[in-house]
């Protein structure tokens, strides 16, 4: 028996079926009683549902899988409540499938399948055949692209300090003022029309809206920007939760340059080199100063900005980056492809192993 649940009622999940649901449903005729809880549906209701209700429900089943498809703790919830719940769940036959990692909240690694968010979602990436993958230097119009989406305080600061630099192709369609100052001549027409015409007065920019490519539909955020990549050397990545120092949450913003073998500078929570190395990526050659290890948000931001300006439009420095990071970039593209290819079978094997042990 299998039960998918959010608040106690059955529900239909659309979370990457090919990575989870199909594997689980292979066991629908098993005597093993399987419970699947989707974290994002449960956590906002912890106060009203009470932990003991969740624990009682879990104990009715032989095995429980907790799906954490983004972050373990949505913002605004009581951290102490979450810690108590996790302590209880770690002592039960509960297994976790996570696309992020948060050092504040202990989840038993021996009971967890963890993989970066961008890996299972990479099946939704679109890259056109006209996108040039450059492992070696060739002249381009811009040193960097800086594509800022939804408005945040740190992205606003990035645009204020770098948006007018001629060596950076900059967009900030999620900001009411700066969307008017954004570059646009390298944008695809349908994407430009969508992003520039969204009403962002009451909500964030919706980059998960779909546009058509190659007889299919893809999220705007998952489309490799062909003309921008062909005309810029490197990426400036401002991740979604850069101010949460204990959180490892890497989205398509990080996945896109890895998938295309590009050098990029990131403003994210610290220690991404260490986190992504767990999965085979090697980013040490990308870190041209110590910004990734700086835990203070302001100091880390200052170092990132200083590095970007130091590189600037210095052709010799740009050529040096291409040369010094070439092996790492080729390696990371190969790791990305291998993880994308094998993650479905890996997670299926892991799930089946846990269920077979519980049967």
PEGIUR-V564430 format. One record per pair of residues at least 24 apart in sequence whose C-alpha atoms are under 6 Angstrom apart, sorted by sequence separation. I is the first residue (numbers start at 0). J is the second residue. If there is no record, write none. Layout:
BEGIN
((I J) (I J))
END
This chain:
BEGIN
((142 166) (143 167) (144 168) (145 169) (146 170) (147 171) (148 172) (149 173) (150 174) (244 268) (141 166) (144 169) (148 173) (243 268) (269 294) (1 27) (141 167) (241 267) (242 268) (0 27) (33 60) (241 268) (32 60) (35 63) (37 65) (38 66) (235 263) (237 265) (32 61) (33 62) (34 63) (35 64) (36 65) (37 66) (38 67) (64 93) (67 96) (68 97) (69 98) (70 99) (233 262) (234 263) (235 264) (236 265) (237 266) (238 267) (33 63) (62 92) (63 93) (64 94) (65 95) (66 96) (67 97) (68 98) (233 263) (235 265) (5 36) (64 95) (173 204) (0 32) (1 33) (2 34) (3 35) (4 36) (5 37) (1 34) (5 40) (5 41) (284 324) (185 226) (185 227) (280 331) (149 203) (149 204) (260 328) (260 329) (260 332) (258 332) (257 332) (258 335) (143 231) (142 231) (143 232) (140 230) (141 231) (142 232) (143 233) (144 234) (145 235) (139 230) (143 234) (139 231) (130 225) (124 221) (125 222) (126 223) (124 222) (125 223) (131 229) (116 249) (117 250) (116 250) (117 251) (117 254) (102 245) (101 245) (101 246) (100 246) (166 312) (100 247) (99 247) (99 248) (136 318) (135 321) (134 325) (118 339) (18 343) (22 347) (31 358))
END
